[in-house]
Amino acid sequence: MTQPVIHFEIMGKDAKALQDYYSALFDWKINADNPMNYGMVEPGKNGIAGGVGASPDGKPAVTFYVEVADLQAALDKAEKLGGKTATPPMDVPGGPSIAHFTDPSGNLIGLVKEM
């Protein structure tokens, strides 16, 4: 896979409750010791990294992130194929550069710039 899925995100109204739930359900090690209280999930032996946190609007959402070389080029291609930009390229404080688009069915997909 040339542009792999490298991160997943599970968001909802109560970050702590979701972190506790998934930690107990799957024995995930989740570290939310950061200013945003965003729970970073360790990838484990055969998994990918992830995050569990609060969504800005309090609505539940599950998103996966694909690693790409150029965020804007990927957004442009998504739009050419029928998708729509949801979040233009932005830098996450202390983290990577990301963007989001919706596919033709309305699913939110995340993009992460190659590091």
Beta strands, then each sheet from edge to edge (+ up, - down):
strand 1: 5-12
strand 2: 30-31
strand 3: 39-41
strand 4: 49-54
strand 5: 61-68
strand 6: 84-91
strand 7: 97-102
strand 8: 108-113
sheet 1: 2+ 3- 4+ 1+ 5- 8- 7+ 6-
end
